[in-house]
Structures are given as C-alpha cells and as structure tokens.
Amino acid sequence: MIGSLIFFGLLIVLSIMLTTHFSDFQTGWYKDLKKPSYQPPPIAFSVIWTFLYIILWLTISVTYPKDKSILPYFVLLLILLVAWAYVFFQVQSLWGASIVLLITLGLSLFIWKKILNANNNQIVSASFFLFIAWIFIATILNINTAILN
C-alpha cells in the first residue's frame, strides 16, 4: 500500500505541475472571455482541484492493489487533465477543451465502474463520484463558455 501511495502520489504531482504550467488565469485572453454567471472565481478552482487530486490519489492507491488493470486508464485520465489545460489555455480552443472534457467524463465513468467492482468500500466509490461530478460541472461550464464566445 505504501508503494502505491508513493507511486501514484508522484504521478499526480507530475500531473499537477504540468497542468499548472499550462494554466494561466491571469492572461488577457482568459480575463476577456465571456463567462457564464455561475463561473466560480479562479481561486475556487485551486481549492477544488487540490481536494480532487487528493481524492484521485487515495482512490487509485486503494483500488490498484485490487485491480491492477486500472493503471493505464488512470494514467490516461491524468494525461487528459493536462491536455485540457494545454488545449484551453495554450491552444485557446474552447471547443477543443470541451471535447477533451467530454472524453475525460466518459473515461471517469469507466474508471468509476472499475472502482465499484474492485472495492466493497462505499467511501472510496463515493469519493471518486465527487471527481465525476466536478468533471461534469467543468464540462458544462466549458461548453457554456465556448457558446458565449
């Protein structure tokens, strides 16, 4: 278990570093976007994502020893999270970022099914559902931002 915690912790830290590198809430481009009225302030994203990355870390660390086949899907999930930041902030493609989020949402549902099958622990499964709920909200927010712009 300790080995899983360390390994997945390092993967998640790498993902966070890359996502942070590509994300820029301070640019004129982002500030000038028309955003939905329900858009949270940028600081809220930092708080939410910190919580969600902890959930990802703990959920995958508990699930992996029971179902090792989850590893490539989890790595792909982290790649998609980084890809969203790159496509949204660097490429500045709102529709492209929406597509990345839709794929992320689908993959997250697939991973959740694997988590449900591997764990009898409802807390683990419910925790990952919080991640799915946020990805759903982020997808709607991204699509609405694309529509407004």
Buried (B, 14 or more C-beta within 10 A) or exposed (E): EEEBBEBBBEBBEEBBEBBEEBBEEEEEEBEEBEBEEEBEEEEEBEEBBEEBBEBBBBBBBBBBEBBEEBBEBBBBBBBBBBBBBBBBBEEBBBEBBBBBBBBBBEBBEBBBEBBBEBBEEEEBBEBBBBBBEBBBEBBBBBBBBBEEE
